[in-house]
Amino acid sequence: MSTFQLNKLVRPNVAKLKPYSSARDEFKTDGRKMVFLDANENPNENGLNRYPDPQQVSVKSKLATLKKIPSTQVLLGNGSDEVLDLIFRAFCEPGQDNIITLPPTYGMYKVLADINNVENREVLLNHEFQPDVTAILEEVDENSKLLFICSPNNPSGNSFSEERILKLLAEFPGLVVIDEAYIDFAENESWIAKLAEFPNLIVTQTFSKAFGKAAIRLGMLFASEAIIEILNKIKPPYNVNELTQREALKVLENSEEIKTQVSDINGNKSVLIEQLLEIEFVRKIYKSDANFLLVEVDDANKRYEELLNMGIVVRNRSNQPLCENCLRLTIGTKTENQQLINALKKLDNE
């Protein structure tokens, strides 16, 4: 996709927009100690009386090294939901444009489409939970701006075929957003490695899953510099708070510990699968590249309520297409997984 074509995708009002310039965007300290009398802050130092870095330079620098891309190709947001919403607001004209999603998938894509008054065209995955490329491309028209691909997918847990995604990247006329919230649990390489090859590619990730920092609300977006520049025009000036930036830096400086935790979670998943196969009312366990399992049971509504009454919360996904009588089970600690198995065995013997 050429720069000219990207410019055609941007909403006209965004293209003309003069972004808000925060007090800390207008100069560089160059390491000097400054007297800050510019932002109407309380001057009494308490560690949090100053506005945070609006461009999160330190966090982006660490991430750029970790992901092996320039920091100019990184955008951070208040959770992944904010960076996804920014994509809608930058590229989708309300009441005119449309997006394509692939159910069963992450429900926020549809919610954000509804919030932004953008048509959501749903194309079901096939029975192997893989994208139906032909059906997707048949839904495309001149107003199709975004295609959302969740891989590894939520709630099915599987990664999508590289060949199918490559075809969509080559033929979809808008932006292809690959949501990699669970990529750290998978063996396949992140699509970040293909950013230089596909200027229409956007990859999103999160600190909420493998990094174990769901509470700090930090989402990551990786794309071409041209796309990042557009999104930076419309992001709130101080969208990532100081405490979040500090916690993110701590995690990024401890990446080996995260790899150990991911390995442990994947190991616990393998053990849980073996134990689930011993439960008679478990009908099928779908292959998972994530930190959860989609499990078909005899009666999902019944089993969900029974587990809830036993103090165990899982997710009933039976209302999703292709997920009839399916529960989604997050991989917990060894102790939590054993509590789940004990509860299921008790129900199995009743």
Secondary structure per residue as TSV (DSSP state, phi and psi in degrees):
chain	resnum	aa	ss	phi	psi
A	1	M	-	360.0	129.3
A	2	S	-	-81.3	165.1
A	3	T	H	-60.1	-38.1
A	4	F	H	-60.7	-44.0
A	5	Q	H	-66.0	-38.1
A	6	L	H	-61.5	-43.2
A	7	N	H	-60.0	-31.8
A	8	K	H	-70.5	-23.4
A	9	L	H	-80.1	-23.9
A	10	V	S	-71.6	138.4
A	11	R	-	-60.1	136.8
A	12	P	H	-55.3	-39.4
A	13	N	H	-68.0	-32.0
A	14	V	H	-71.8	-40.0
A	15	A	H	-59.8	-36.2
A	16	K	H	-87.6	-11.2
A	17	L	-	-63.2	133.3
A	18	K	-	-94.9	111.0
A	19	P	-	-66.7	154.4
A	20	Y	-	-65.2	135.5
A	21	S	-	-107.9	111.2
A	22	S	-	-76.0	163.3
A	23	A	G	-57.1	-36.3
A	24	R	G	-87.2	-4.4
A	25	D	G	-84.8	-13.2
A	26	E	S	-93.9	0.4
A	27	F	-	-157.5	166.9
A	28	K	-	-122.1	137.0
A	29	T	-	-78.1	-24.4
A	30	D	T	52.7	35.3
A	31	G	T	83.3	-4.1
A	32	R	-	-76.7	150.8
A	33	K	-	-81.8	122.2
A	34	M	-	-110.2	154.8
A	35	V	-	-100.8	112.8
A	36	F	-	-91.5	105.1
A	37	L	-	-124.7	32.0
A	38	D	S	-110.8	-23.0
A	39	A	S	-116.4	13.3
A	40	N	-	56.7	37.4
A	41	E	-	-86.9	162.1
A	42	N	-	-69.6	122.4
A	43	P	-	-77.8	-8.2
A	44	N	S	-75.8	114.4
A	45	E	-	-68.3	124.8
A	46	N	S	-138.4	10.0
A	47	G	S	91.7	-17.2
A	48	L	S	-135.6	13.3
A	49	N	S	-80.2	-13.5
A	50	R	S	-99.1	151.3
A	51	Y	-	-63.3	149.3
A	52	P	-	-75.1	165.2
A	53	D	-	-58.6	116.9
A	54	P	T	-67.2	-20.9
A	55	Q	T	-108.3	4.9
A	56	Q	-	47.2	48.7
A	57	V	H	-58.5	-45.3
A	58	S	H	-64.3	-43.7
A	59	V	H	-66.1	-44.7
A	60	K	H	-62.1	-38.3
A	61	S	H	-62.1	-44.0
A	62	K	H	-64.1	-43.8
A	63	L	H	-64.2	-41.2
A	64	A	H	-59.4	-40.7
A	65	T	H	-65.8	-44.0
A	66	L	H	-65.1	-40.4
A	67	K	H	-92.3	-6.2
A	68	K	T	62.5	44.8
A	69	I	S	-139.2	162.3
A	70	P	-	-65.5	147.8
A	71	S	G	-65.0	-19.7
A	72	T	G	-71.3	-4.6
A	73	Q	G	-107.2	20.1
A	74	V	E	-122.2	134.1
A	75	L	E	-126.9	137.8
A	76	L	E	-115.6	148.8
A	77	G	E	-144.5	169.8
A	78	N	S	-75.0	77.8
A	79	G	S	82.0	161.4
A	80	S	H	-62.9	-28.8
A	81	D	H	-61.4	-34.9
A	82	E	H	-69.3	-44.3
A	83	V	H	-67.0	-33.6
A	84	L	H	-66.2	-41.6
A	85	D	H	-63.4	-37.3
A	86	L	H	-61.2	-36.2
A	87	I	H	-62.7	-45.0
A	88	F	H	-58.0	-48.5
A	89	R	H	-69.6	-25.8
A	90	A	H	-82.8	-33.3
A	91	F	H	-120.2	-13.2
A	92	C	-	-110.9	118.3
A	93	E	-	-78.4	120.1
A	94	P	T	-57.6	139.6
A	95	G	T	73.1	4.1
A	96	Q	T	-132.0	-49.3
A	97	D	-	-88.0	168.3
A	98	N	E	-136.5	158.8
A	99	I	E	-121.7	165.6
A	100	I	E	-122.8	128.4
A	101	T	E	-123.0	162.8
A	102	L	-	-125.1	79.0
A	103	P	S	-65.2	149.7
A	104	P	S	-76.4	134.7
A	105	T	S	-154.5	-176.7
A	106	Y	-	-62.1	125.4
A	107	G	T	-69.1	-18.4
A	108	M	H	-68.9	-23.0
A	109	Y	H	-59.6	-45.8
A	110	K	H	-67.7	-41.4
A	111	V	H	-60.9	-45.1
A	112	L	H	-65.4	-36.2
A	113	A	H	-62.4	-44.1
A	114	D	H	-65.0	-42.3
A	115	I	H	-60.7	-40.3
A	116	N	T	-90.9	7.8
A	117	N	T	54.9	49.8
A	118	V	-	-120.1	132.0
A	119	E	E	-64.2	134.1
A	120	N	E	-108.5	112.1
A	121	R	E	-96.1	115.3
A	122	E	E	-95.8	129.7
A	123	V	-	-123.4	111.0
A	124	L	-	-61.2	144.6
A	125	L	-	-65.0	160.2
A	126	N	-	-78.1	-176.9
A	127	H	T	-72.7	-9.0
A	128	E	T	-95.4	11.1
A	129	F	S	57.3	44.3
A	130	Q	-	-120.2	151.0
A	131	P	-	-63.9	138.1
A	132	D	-	-90.7	91.4
A	133	V	H	-59.4	-44.7
A	134	T	H	-60.2	-46.8
A	135	A	H	-64.3	-37.5
A	136	I	H	-62.3	-50.1
A	137	L	H	-67.3	-25.9
A	138	E	H	-70.6	-22.7
A	139	E	T	-83.3	-10.3
A	140	V	-	-75.8	137.9
A	141	D	-	-137.0	-171.5
A	142	E	T	-66.5	-15.4
A	143	N	T	-103.2	11.0
A	144	S	E	-81.6	110.7
A	145	K	E	-101.9	-36.7
A	146	L	E	-133.1	140.7
A	147	L	E	-121.7	121.4
A	148	F	E	-99.8	122.8
A	149	I	E	-121.9	117.3
A	150	C	E	-101.5	109.2
A	151	S	S	-145.4	117.4
A	152	P	S	-57.8	143.5
A	153	N	-	-84.0	145.4
A	154	N	T	-113.6	116.6
A	155	P	T	-105.6	0.8
A	156	S	T	-76.0	-28.6
A	157	G	-	89.7	-9.6
A	158	N	-	-90.6	155.9
A	159	S	-	-86.7	149.0
A	160	F	-	-85.1	154.3
A	161	S	-	-58.7	128.0
A	162	E	H	-60.1	-39.4
A	163	E	H	-60.9	-41.8
A	164	R	H	-67.9	-41.8
A	165	I	H	-66.1	-40.1
A	166	L	H	-60.0	-40.7
A	167	K	H	-65.2	-39.8
A	168	L	H	-67.4	-40.8
A	169	L	H	-60.8	-36.8
A	170	A	H	-76.7	-30.2
A	171	E	H	-113.7	-20.1
A	172	F	-	-72.5	129.8
A	173	P	S	-78.3	-12.6
A	174	G	S	-104.7	-148.7
A	175	L	E	-95.2	135.7
A	176	V	E	-103.1	116.1
A	177	V	E	-102.6	113.1
A	178	I	E	-101.7	113.0
A	179	D	E	-87.9	111.6
A	180	E	-	-110.7	45.7
A	181	A	T	-57.5	-29.3
A	182	Y	T	-112.1	14.8
A	183	I	G	-61.3	-30.2
A	184	D	G	-65.7	-19.6
A	185	F	G	-90.7	-8.4
A	186	A	S	-96.6	159.5
A	187	E	S	-85.0	-25.9
A	188	N	S	-74.6	155.9
A	189	E	-	-75.0	148.3
A	190	S	-	-65.2	148.7
A	191	W	G	-72.6	-5.1
A	192	I	G	-56.0	-33.0
A	193	A	G	-63.8	-16.2
A	194	K	G	-105.3	9.3
A	195	L	T	-59.4	-40.8
A	196	A	T	-66.9	-27.2
A	197	E	T	-81.6	-29.9
A	198	F	-	-128.6	96.4
A	199	P	T	-65.1	-13.6
A	200	N	T	-91.7	7.7
A	201	L	E	-94.3	133.1
A	202	I	E	-124.0	132.7
A	203	V	E	-118.6	131.3
A	204	T	E	-116.7	143.9
A	205	Q	E	-138.9	179.6
A	206	T	E	-147.8	155.5
A	207	F	S	-88.2	0.1
A	208	S	S	-83.1	-20.0
A	209	K	S	-103.4	-93.5
A	210	A	T	-60.3	-37.3
A	211	F	T	-71.7	-13.5
A	212	G	-	66.6	31.1
A	213	K	-	-127.7	47.2
A	214	A	G	-57.5	-33.0
A	215	A	G	-71.8	-20.6
A	216	I	G	-84.6	-11.7
A	217	R	-	55.0	75.8
A	218	L	-	-135.2	116.7
A	219	G	E	-109.4	151.4
A	220	M	E	-120.5	142.5
A	221	L	E	-132.5	134.3
A	222	F	E	-125.0	131.1
A	223	A	-	-163.2	-176.8
A	224	S	-	-64.1	158.3
A	225	E	H	-58.0	-36.6
A	226	A	H	-62.8	-42.4
A	227	I	H	-68.2	-42.6
A	228	I	H	-60.6	-40.5
A	229	E	H	-59.9	-41.4
A	230	I	H	-65.0	-46.0
A	231	L	H	-67.8	-34.1
A	232	N	H	-64.4	-26.8
A	233	K	H	-64.1	-31.1
A	234	I	H	-111.6	-5.6
A	235	K	S	-71.0	148.3
A	236	P	-	-59.0	147.6
A	237	P	T	-61.8	-39.3
A	238	Y	T	-123.1	58.0
A	239	N	-	-75.7	-18.3
A	240	V	S	-116.3	114.9
A	241	N	-	-73.6	167.3
A	242	E	H	-63.9	-42.1
A	243	L	H	-63.7	-39.7
A	244	T	H	-63.0	-44.1
A	245	Q	H	-62.7	-40.0
A	246	R	H	-64.6	-45.1
A	247	E	H	-64.7	-38.4
A	248	A	H	-62.1	-42.0
A	249	L	H	-63.1	-39.8
A	250	K	H	-60.2	-44.4
A	251	V	H	-64.5	-45.4
A	252	L	H	-66.5	-26.5
A	253	E	T	-80.0	-6.3
A	254	N	T	-123.0	37.5
A	255	S	H	-63.1	-27.9
A	256	E	H	-66.4	-36.1
A	257	E	H	-64.7	-38.1
A	258	I	H	-63.2	-41.9
A	259	K	H	-60.8	-38.5
A	260	T	H	-65.0	-43.6
A	261	Q	H	-63.1	-41.8
A	262	V	H	-61.4	-43.3
A	263	S	H	-61.4	-41.8
A	264	D	H	-63.5	-43.9
A	265	I	H	-62.6	-43.4
A	266	N	H	-64.6	-36.9
A	267	G	H	-65.0	-43.0
A	268	N	H	-63.9	-32.8
A	269	K	H	-63.3	-44.2
A	270	S	H	-61.3	-42.1
A	271	V	H	-65.3	-42.9
A	272	L	H	-62.4	-39.4
A	273	I	H	-59.5	-46.1
A	274	E	H	-59.1	-41.1
A	275	Q	H	-71.9	-37.1
A	276	L	H	-64.6	-32.3
A	277	L	T	-65.1	-16.1
A	278	E	T	-87.0	-8.5
A	279	I	-	-86.6	122.6
A	280	E	T	-64.7	-35.9
A	281	F	T	-83.6	1.4
A	282	V	E	-81.1	117.9
A	283	R	E	-91.4	-36.1
A	284	K	E	-160.1	143.5
A	285	I	E	-119.7	118.4
A	286	Y	-	-79.9	146.5
A	287	K	-	-60.4	135.3
A	288	S	-	-129.9	133.0
A	289	D	S	-107.2	18.7
A	290	A	S	-122.2	-171.8
A	291	N	S	-97.3	34.5
A	292	F	E	-153.5	166.5
A	293	L	E	-126.2	137.1
A	294	L	E	-94.8	120.8
A	295	V	E	-125.3	125.2
A	296	E	E	-88.1	130.1
A	297	V	E	-122.6	179.6
A	298	D	S	-68.3	-39.9
A	299	D	-	-150.4	96.3
A	300	A	H	-64.1	-40.7
A	301	N	H	-61.7	-43.4
A	302	K	H	-65.9	-49.1
A	303	R	H	-66.5	-34.9
A	304	Y	H	-61.0	-47.7
A	305	E	H	-66.0	-39.0
A	306	E	H	-63.6	-44.4
A	307	L	H	-64.5	-39.7
A	308	L	H	-60.8	-42.2
A	309	N	H	-66.5	-20.4
A	310	M	T	-95.0	6.8
A	311	G	T	84.9	19.2
A	312	I	-	-120.5	122.1
A	313	V	-	-101.9	118.7
A	314	V	-	-120.7	-175.0
A	315	R	E	-115.4	124.5
A	316	N	E	-86.3	113.4
A	317	R	-	-105.6	17.7
A	318	S	T	-62.6	-21.8
A	319	N	T	-82.2	-3.0
A	320	Q	S	-89.5	147.2
A	321	P	T	-57.7	141.9
A	322	L	T	67.8	8.3
A	323	C	-	-120.7	31.6
A	324	E	T	-58.9	131.7
A	325	N	T	57.8	36.9
A	326	C	E	-111.3	135.9
A	327	L	E	-109.7	143.6
A	328	R	E	-105.4	122.6
A	329	L	E	-113.0	116.1
A	330	T	E	-73.8	141.7
A	331	I	-	-76.1	118.5
A	332	G	-	-98.0	-160.3
A	333	T	-	-71.6	170.1
A	334	K	H	-57.7	-40.7
A	335	T	H	-64.7	-46.1
A	336	E	H	-64.6	-40.9
A	337	N	H	-63.3	-37.9
A	338	Q	H	-68.8	-36.6
A	339	Q	H	-61.4	-40.7
A	340	L	H	-62.1	-48.0
A	341	I	H	-63.1	-41.8
A	342	N	H	-60.2	-41.2
A	343	A	H	-65.4	-43.4
A	344	L	H	-64.8	-39.3
A	345	K	H	-65.5	-38.3
A	346	K	H	-62.9	-43.7
A	347	L	H	-66.3	-34.2
A	348	D	H	-67.5	-28.2
A	349	N	T	-92.6	-4.4
A	350	E	-	-79.9	360.0
